[in-house]
Amino acid sequence: MDPQPSLPRKIIHVDMDAFYASVEQRDDPALRGKPIAVGGGGPRGVVATCSYEARKFGVRSAMPGARARRLCADLIFVKPRFEVYRTVSAQVREIFSRFTDMIQPLSLDEAYLDVTVNKPGIGSATEVAQEIRRMIRAETGLTASAGVSYNKLIAKLASDQNKPDGICVVRPSEGAAFIAAMPVRRIHGVGPVTAQRMQELGIETGADLRDRDMRFLQAHFGSSADYYYRASRGEDDRPVRERQERKSVSVEDTFFDDLVEEQALVAEIDRIAASLWTRIEKAQAWGRTVVLKVKFADFRIITRSRSFSAPVRSPDQLAQAGRDLLLAQLPLRMGARLLGLGVHNLEAEEEGEQGEQLALSL
């Protein structure tokens, strides 16, 4: 719960800079200053994250490894070491706990902190953020960026403003203007397909979104209209939750052109499976049930699932399960506009340790 609802919230979003890649460069001096990608460089490999040297070439997280190699011929692929990342993440989480117990991890490398009331009694959230960043550098040898604001939406956007190793503070009086200048594609909750639809409607920035009334937004975006209406005004009442329960992990993709042919469908499910496996490893969220989601051109949705006696522990097993579920549905009744793959019945749920294992130890 919010510690003192009568007070304006003071929220910090801390995001480690190129976390996996930075850990690898810290631990191996030969990698420093070079373009590296953590992940798989093979035909089905996916970039989990990459160094800033690699980003200069256009390499990005979740990009297929083969494409990343084409963009950067000198790219060095490094196999992920999740045990090491979790250890470092726990160090960072311990630093957070010196200031507040209201910590909401999003992954191994980022979290929200509510410092409205903090343990050292520091009045300035900016000062708290600076001190956290100083301690992270001193104790882990890594850098972190931070966004400081009065709600989660703006704090998260702000943390990305001055990366790497930067801080951005957005005060309550500045929130509406900050969102107004933001491209809508960067606003949390606006995915690529929605951003494309907004662009087609002449909505490029937060200001454009704010200029549309509720009736217009409801007509075009349905149940999401209220969120977009409030977000465009810098409003977000979501509290920082100390523990998030995760029921599943999934990845899905919507296509501009409906997919019909088997080869294209299988290629897409393989790509989704590779991306999902990266997310599973990052979250350490192992599940027994693989679920396929298909949305057809007429927006009808079907789901199909397969359960195993033990959690899925390899990317090949995950991909094969996804392919088997998809192939069993072919030929499709009509083109697919969306495919998705997820894992349910997470191991931590069954063991009664969900909060501990899926807090991601940030």
N, C-alpha and C positions, 0 to 999 in steps of 0.2 A: 504493500500500500504506500501511497505518497506520504512522506514523513510529516509534512505540514502543508495540507492543501491550501491554506490561506496565503502561503508564500509563493511568489513566482518560482517555477522550477529552475534549477541550474543543472543543465545536462551537458556531459562531455561524451563525445564519441571518439574513442582512441582506435587508430588503425595502424598496425605495424606496416612499415614500408617494405614492399616486395618481400614478405616475410620469409618464405621458404628459400628463395634465392639469396636473400641477405644472410640467412643462417649458413648456407653453403659457402658463400664468399668469406664469411667470418672464419669458418673452420678450415678453409683451404685457401691459403694466400695466393696460390697459383690461379685461382678463379677471379680474384679481385680486378675490377676494371674491365672485365671481359663480358661479352654477351652470353648469358647462360639461361637455360630454361630447365625448370624442375618438372619432370614428367616423362612421357614416352615420345621418342622420336621416330617410332616405327609407323607402318601404314595406318594402324588404328590408335596410335598414341595421341595424347592430348596434353597441351601445356597446362600445368597446374598453376604456375606463376613463372615470371621471368624477371631478370634483372633490368634495371633502368637502361643499361647499355643495350640490351636487346630491344627494349621498347622503342628506341630511336629508329629501329628498322620496321616498326609496325607490328612486331610480335606482341601478342596479347594472351591473357589467361583464357582458357577454354578453346584455344585455337588448335586445330589438328596439327600434330607434329610435323607432318610432311609439308604443310603450307608454311609453317614457321621456318623450316629449313630453306625453302625457296626464297623467303624474304631476307633471311640472314644466313649467308653461306658459312660464316664462321661460328654459328651458334653452337654452343656446347650444351648437350643434354646431360642432366644429372639425375640419377635415380632418387626418388623421394625417400627421406628418412623420417617417417612420422613419429617414431619414438623420440627422436631428438627434438622435433618441433613441439611435441607435447610437453617435453621437459622445459623448454624455453617458455612455452606458453604458460606453464604453471608458475614460473618465476614472475612473469608479467602480472598474472592474476594476483599473486601475493602482494605485489606492489600496489595494485588497485585496492586491496583489502586494508591497506594502511590508512586509506582515506575514507572508504565507505563500504558498507556491506550490500548496498543496492547496486549490484552489477548484473548486467544482462549480456552474456556472451552471445555473439552471433556466429562465431567460428573460432578457430584457433588463433586468429590474428586480429580480431576486432571485437569491441564491446561498447555498450553504453554504460555510463556511470551517472547516477543521480547524486550530486554533491551539494544539494540544497542545504542539507545539514551534514557536515563532514566531521570526521573524528578529530582532526587537528584544530577544528574551529576556525578555519581560514574563510574570511568573508568573500574573497574573490575567487570565482570559479576559474578565471584565467590563470590566476596564480597556482591553483591546484593542478591545472593541466600542465603548466610549465614544470612544476615540480615532479609530476609523474613522468613526463618525457625525460627530464634530467636523470631520474633514477633508472629508467629503462636503459638509457645509454650507458650509465655508469656500471650497472650490474649485469647487463647482457651483452654490451658492445653493439647493440642494434639501435636503430632510430625508429621513432613513431611520429605520426602526424595526428593532430587533434582538432576537432571542431567543438566549439563552446557556444551554447545557445540556450534558449528557454524551452525548447522542445526537441524531440528525437529527430523529427524530419529535417529540421534545419541543421542540427548538430552533425548529422551524418553527411549532409551535402557539404557542410563547411569543412569537414575533415579532409575532403578531397581537393579543396581549393588551392592549398599551398604545398602539396606534396612534391618531393619527399622532405621529411624532417621539418615540417612547418606547422603552423597553428593559425586558425582563423576564428575570430570571435564575432558573433552576430547577436547584437542586443535586441531586446523586444521592440524598440522603436525602429529597428533596421530590418526586421524580418520580412515584412511585406515587400520592401524594395529589393531585398536579396532574392526572394523567390521570383519577383517580376522579371528580373534580368536573367533568370536561369532558363536554359533550353529545356523544353518539357521532357525531352528524352532522358535528362539527368534526374528528373524528379522521381523519388522512390515510389514505386507502384505504377509507373508508366513504362510498360515493356516495349520492345521494338515494334510489335504489330500495332499497339495502341498509339505509339508515337507516330507511326506512318499514317494512321487514320487521322490523327490530330493535324498532321502536316497537310493532308488533303483538304481539311476543313479550315486551313489558314491559321492554325494554332501552332506557333513556333516557340513561343516563350511563355513563362509564367504569366506575364502581363496579358498575353493573348488569351490564355486560359481564364484568367480572372475576368476578362471582359465578356465572357459568355455567361448568360444567366442559367439558373438551375433548370429551367424548362428545356433549354437547348442541350445541356449536358445530359439530362435524363433521356432525351430523345436519341442521343447518339451513343451514350455510354452506360445506360441502364443503371444497375445497382451501384456502380462505381462513381456515379455522378456526385454524391455527397462528399466523398473523399476528395475528388478533384476540386470541387468547389472550395472546400476548406483549405486544402493544401495550397491552392493558388493564392490564398490570403495569408499564408504562413501560419496556419492553425493546425495543431496536432495535440490532442489530449492524451495520447497513449502514455501510460506510466512505464517507467523502467521496472521490469519484472526481474526479481532476483533469481528465478529459476524457470526456464522454459521447458515444457515437456514436448518432446518430439515424438510424433506418432509414425512418421514415415520420412523417407528421403526420395525425391523424385526430380526428374528433368523432363521437360516437354518442349516441343517446338511447333510453331504455327507456320505454314507455308503460304507464300503468295500465290503459287499455282498448286492446285490439288494434285496429289501423287496417286497414280494408278498402277504403274508398271511394277512388277515384283522386284526388279533389280534396284530401282530407285527407292522403294520402300525398305528393302533390306539394308541398303547402304545407309539410309537415314537412321534406322533402328540401331545399327552398329555404332554410328556416330553418337547417338544419344546414350547408348550403353557406356561408351568410353567416357563421356562427360559425367554420367552418373557415377561411374566408379571413382573418378577423381573426387567427387563430392562425398561419396561414402567414406573413402579413406580419410579425407579431411575431417569429417565429423566422427569417424570411428563408429559409424552407425550400421551395424551388420544386421540384416534381416533375413528371415526364412522364406518370405513370400515375395515373388516377383510379380508385378502388376503391369499389364499393358493397357494403355488408353488410346483409343482411336476416336477422333471427331471427324465425322463425314462432312461433305460439302453442304448438306442440309442441316448441319449443326447437331445432328443426332450423335450421341456418344455411347460407345460400348467400352466395357473394361473386361479383361480376361486375366486370370491369375494362375500361378502355379506355386505350390508350397513344397518346401524341402524339409527333410527331417532335421537339418542343421542349417545355421545361417550360411548364406552365400559368401564364400571367402576368396573368390578369384574373379578377375574381369572376364575371363573366358567363359566361366560358368554363367555369369550374369548375361553376357552377350548371347550365348547359346539359348538361354531361357527366353530372352526377348525375341530372338528369331523364331523359336518354336511356337511361341504364342502368336506371333504375327502370321507366320506361314499357315497356321491352322485356320486363319480367317480368310485366306485367299481362295478365289478372287474376291475382292471387296465388292460390296453392293454398289458402291459409287466411290469417287475419288476421296482421298483422305486430306483434310485441311490441317490436321494436327495429329502428331504422334507423341506419346509420352511413355516413360518407363519409370517405375518406382520400386522400392523395397519396403515391405511392411512387416509386422510382427518382429519388431526390432529386439535384438538379443537382450538389451538392457531392460526392456519392458518385462520380459519373461523372468529375468533374474531379480526384479524388484529394485534395480539400481539405476533406473533411468536418469534421475536427476544428476546423480554423481557422474555417470559415464558420458551422458550427452550434454553436459554443461560445457564440454569441449575444453575444459581446463585452461581457459584464457586467464 
